[in-house]
Amino acid sequence: MHSGNQRGSGRSACLETRIGRLRLKNPVIAAAGEHLIDAAGIRSAILAGAGAVVGKSTNESEAAKDQLTRAEYVALGPDWRPVPWGPDAPPATLLTRSGLTPLGFDDWLAQCVAMDRFAARHDCLYVPSLILAAPEPAVRMAKAVEAAGLRVLEFNIGTPYASQAAQGAVATELSPARVGELTRMMVQAVEIPVWVKITGQSERVPELAAAAFAAGAESVVMAGRALGLLPDLDTMAPVLGTSCGIGGWWNLPLTCHWLATSRAALGPGHSLIGINGATNGADVARMLLAGASAVGLSSEVMLRGWSVLEEALATLEAYCRDKDLTVADLIGRAADARKRFADMPVLDQHWKGFIPAPLSGAMTENEDD
Ligand SMILES: Cc1cc2nc3c(=O)[nH]c(=O)nc-3n(C[C@H](O)[C@H](O)[C@H](O)COP(=O)(O)O)c2cc1C
C-alpha cells in the first residue's frame, strides 16, 4: 500500500492527461453512481486521488428521481448466482436498476459548487452530470451549472434505461443525427467544455462519437452499459424483477474495441473517455492503450470501496515506471497497432490445436462399425 502523502497532487507528473482544453492530474475518473450521491462519497473519491470525479446525475424528471426509490442492485458470480456485496466479492457482474439523485436541482447545484471547490484544492476536476430527459430543461440546467462557476459539464444521452423506465425519464439516443443535434444544443448554450456520454447499445458507437465531436463536444465518454435479463431458476422470474443495466469486468474488451474503432475513424486528436468494464489500474492502462485519454470506474468502486481508486493509481504509476512511458505515451498504442484479419500470417492448420479430441468410434468412416 502506498502512503497517504502520495494521494492527490503528490503523484508523478507522468500520469497527467488532457481532455480537450482541460488538464487532469491523472486519467483515473471516479464515474457516477450511487456512491457519489452524498458529499462524503464525493470527497472520498477526491481524497482517494482520482483525477476527476463525476457526481451523481440529475435532470428535471420526477420519474427519474422516483426511480431511485425503486432501485436495486445485485453482484453476481461467474455462475450468475448472487455473491455478497463488498470488497471480498469475486470478480463480479453487476445487475442494477438505478435512478437519479434525490436532491432537488438547487441543492444538487449547491453541492456541485462545494464539491468543485473541494476538488480544486486537491488538483481534481469535479464534473457535474446532467442526464437528458427533455431538451429545454437540460439547457436551462446547463446554463445554471455554468453560471455557478463549474468548470465542465457531462451530458449523458446514453443511459441503458430509456426503453424500461417511465417515458421521458432518461434518454438512450441511438441516431447520430440526434446526438449531433443534442450536442450542438448544449455546446451553443454554454462555453464550458461539454463531455457527451453515449450509449453502447448500438453498432454505431464511432458514428455517434463522430456526430458529437462534429457538433462541438470536447470529449465523448464511451460507452453506456447494456440491458440484460437474468432468469432466476428458483422463482422462474427475472432477478430483480425487470430487465436491468448490466456491467462487469467482461465488458472491458468491448469498450476497448469501441475506443479503437472510434480512434481509427476520428484520428488521434479527439479526447475519448473509456468507460464500462474497467476494474483496476491494469484495466485503465488497457483502455488508454485502446485510445482513451482517461478512464471511468463506477461499479467496481461502488462494490468494493475507495481503495479501488487508490490501487488503480498505484498500479498505473508502476506500469508507466516499468515501461518508462508516460500516460500520454500510452494513449492509442494498441489501437494503432490493430490489424485487419487479412493482414495476419497464414498458419498451418493452427485451428486443429483448439478443438476437442473426437469420441472413440468417431474416427471410423463406416457407420455400420
Ligand atoms: C448503480 C449505478 C448508478 C449509475 N448512475 C449513473 C448516473 O447517475 N449518471 C451516469 O452518467 N452514469 C451512471 N452510471 C453509469 C456508470 O457511470 C458507468 O457508465 C457504467 O456503470 C459503466 O462503467 P463501470 O463498468 O465502471 O461501472 C451508473 C451505474 C451504476 C452501476
The ligand as an ORCA input file, in Angstrom:
! r2SCAN-3c Opt
* xyz 0 1
  C     -25.771      1.817     -9.758
  C     -25.275      2.672    -10.880
  C     -25.663      4.004    -10.954
  C     -25.222      4.806    -12.008
  N     -25.590      6.120    -12.059
  C     -25.166      6.914    -13.075
  C     -25.505      8.285    -13.146
  O     -26.187      8.846    -12.277
  N     -25.059      9.008    -14.203
  C     -24.297      8.451    -15.187
  O     -23.917      9.160    -16.120
  N     -23.945      7.158    -15.143
  C     -24.347      6.384    -14.114
  N     -23.975      5.065    -14.063
  C     -23.131      4.510    -15.133
  C     -21.672      4.478    -14.715
  O     -21.180      5.789    -14.516
  C     -20.815      3.773    -15.812
  O     -21.005      4.427    -17.041
  C     -21.192      2.294    -16.009
  O     -21.516      1.676    -14.787
  C     -20.075      1.521    -16.693
  O     -18.846      1.666    -16.040
  P     -18.307      0.627    -14.929
  O     -18.065     -0.668    -15.614
  O     -17.055      1.253    -14.404
  O     -19.373      0.524    -13.882
  C     -24.393      4.252    -13.014
  C     -24.008      2.915    -12.925
  C     -24.422      2.118    -11.875
  C     -23.976      0.691    -11.811
*
